[in-house]
Amino acid sequence: MSIVKKNFYNVECDRCGKLSEEESWWEDKEFVKENAVESGFIEVDGKHYCPNCYTIDDDDCIAIKEESK
């Protein structure tokens, strides 16, 4: 028997901490990013946000919701 260490990836919302897929992890970083976009995640200034943490207005302007205190 061999013990093998592998890295698996997911995308986490930088505002609320939600994962793009709660029960799925992948070995390919690029696939993870593509999958997150398909799940409604966006990337703004190098940070990732889930659909619950941003809005897009009629002019396609993105607004990140404020942290709840």
C-alpha positions in Angstrom: 0.0 0.0 0.0 1.2 3.5 -0.9 0.1 6.8 0.5 -0.1 9.4 -2.1 -0.5 13.2 -1.6 -2.4 15.2 -4.2 -3.6 18.7 -4.4 -7.2 19.4 -5.2 -8.7 22.8 -5.8 -12.0 24.7 -5.5 -12.9 28.4 -5.7 -13.9 30.2 -2.5 -15.9 33.4 -2.3 -13.7 36.2 -0.9 -16.7 37.8 0.8 -18.7 35.0 2.4 -16.4 31.9 2.1 -18.9 29.8 0.0 -17.3 27.3 -2.3 -18.2 27.1 -6.0 -19.0 23.4 -5.5 -19.5 22.3 -1.9 -18.8 18.6 -2.6 -16.5 18.7 -5.6 -12.8 19.3 -5.8 -10.6 19.1 -8.9 -6.9 18.6 -9.8 -6.9 21.1 -12.7 -6.9 24.8 -11.6 -8.1 26.0 -15.0 -11.1 23.7 -14.9 -11.9 24.9 -11.4 -12.1 28.5 -12.6 -14.3 27.6 -15.6 -16.6 25.6 -13.4 -16.9 28.5 -10.9 -17.9 30.9 -13.7 -20.5 28.4 -14.8 -21.8 28.4 -11.2 -22.2 32.2 -11.3 -18.9 33.2 -9.6 -17.1 36.3 -10.9 -13.5 37.5 -10.5 -12.9 41.2 -9.7 -9.4 42.5 -9.1 -8.1 39.0 -8.4 -10.8 38.2 -5.9 -13.7 35.7 -6.4 -17.3 36.3 -5.5 -20.3 34.0 -5.5 -23.7 35.1 -7.0 -25.0 36.0 -3.5 -22.3 38.6 -3.0 -22.6 40.8 -6.0 -25.1 42.5 -8.2 -25.0 43.6 -11.8 -27.1 46.7 -12.8 -28.7 47.4 -16.2 -25.4 49.0 -17.4 -23.5 45.8 -16.6 -21.7 47.5 -13.7 -20.7 45.0 -10.9 -21.3 46.0 -7.3 -19.8 43.8 -4.5 -22.2 43.7 -1.5 -20.8 45.1 1.7 -19.7 42.7 4.5 -22.5 42.3 7.1 -21.3 43.5 10.6 
